[in-house]
Amino acid sequence: MLPRDQAVSLGLLINEFVTNSAKHAFEGRDNGTIRVSFRRSEGGYRLIVADDGVGMPAKSRRAGGLGMRLVAAFVEDAKGVLSVESDDSGTVFAVDLAVA
C-alpha cells in the first residue's frame, strides 16, 4: 500500500517515461520494447521503466529540459530517488522509494 499522493506521482512518472520512450526511443525503427515493473526492494519499492531504443542524448538527461524537470518534480513528490542509465542499447529509468 502506498499513500495516494505517492501513487499519483508514480502514475505521472510512468506516463512521462512511457510517452517519451514511445516518441523518441525508436526513431528509424518499426518496433521496440518498453518494460514497466514495480517491485519490492530492500527497504522499499523500485519502479523501473526501460526501453531497448537508441538511447538518450546527454543533453536530454540534464534537468534543464521540460521533460526532466517534470520527472524531477514527480520523483520529489513521490519521495523517491531517480537514476538513469542510457546508451545505444536503450534507456533505463529507476525510481527507488523508501518505505515509511
C-alpha positions in Angstrom: 0.0 0.0 0.0 1.2 3.5 -0.9 -0.2 6.8 0.1 -2.5 8.3 -2.5 -0.2 11.2 -3.3 2.8 9.0 -3.8 0.8 6.6 -6.0 -0.4 9.6 -8.2 3.2 10.8 -8.6 4.3 7.3 -9.7 1.5 7.2 -12.2 2.6 10.5 -13.6 6.2 9.3 -13.8 5.2 6.1 -15.6 3.2 8.2 -18.1 6.1 10.6 -18.7 8.7 7.8 -19.1 6.5 5.6 -21.4 5.3 8.6 -23.5 8.9 9.8 -24.0 10.1 6.3 -24.9 7.3 5.9 -27.4 8.0 9.3 -29.0 11.8 9.2 -29.1 13.4 5.9 -28.4 12.6 4.1 -31.6 13.4 6.6 -34.3 14.2 4.9 -37.5 12.8 1.6 -36.3 9.5 -0.2 -36.9 9.4 -1.7 -33.4 10.8 -1.7 -29.9 10.0 -2.8 -26.4 9.1 -0.7 -23.3 9.1 -2.6 -20.0 7.5 -1.3 -16.8 8.0 -3.0 -13.4 7.2 -2.1 -9.8 8.6 -4.4 -7.2 9.5 -4.6 -3.5 13.2 -3.9 -3.0 15.4 -3.8 0.0 14.0 -1.1 2.2 11.1 -0.1 -0.1 10.0 -0.3 -3.7 11.6 0.1 -7.1 9.9 1.4 -10.3 11.7 0.6 -13.5 10.8 1.8 -16.9 13.2 0.6 -19.6 13.3 0.6 -23.4 15.5 -1.0 -26.0 15.7 2.1 -28.1 18.5 4.3 -29.4 19.4 5.9 -26.0 19.0 9.5 -24.8 21.4 12.2 -25.9 23.3 13.6 -22.9 21.6 17.0 -23.2 18.2 15.3 -22.8 19.3 13.8 -19.4 20.0 17.2 -17.9 17.4 18.7 -15.5 17.0 21.8 -17.6 14.6 20.4 -20.2 10.9 20.4 -19.6 10.6 16.6 -19.5 13.4 16.1 -17.0 12.1 19.0 -14.9 8.7 17.2 -14.8 10.4 14.0 -13.9 12.4 15.6 -11.1 9.2 17.2 -9.6 7.3 13.9 -9.8 10.2 12.0 -8.2 10.4 14.6 -5.4 6.6 14.4 -4.9 6.9 10.6 -4.6 9.8 10.9 -2.1 12.0 8.9 -4.4 15.5 8.8 -5.8 15.9 8.7 -9.6 18.7 7.0 -11.5 19.0 7.0 -15.3 21.2 4.7 -17.5 21.3 5.3 -21.2 23.4 4.1 -24.1 22.8 2.9 -27.7 21.1 -0.2 -26.4 18.3 1.7 -24.6 17.4 3.7 -21.5 16.5 2.6 -18.0 14.8 4.9 -15.6 14.7 3.6 -12.0 13.0 5.3 -9.1 13.7 3.9 -5.6 11.1 4.6 -2.9 11.8 4.1 0.8 9.0 2.5 2.9 7.8 5.0 5.6 
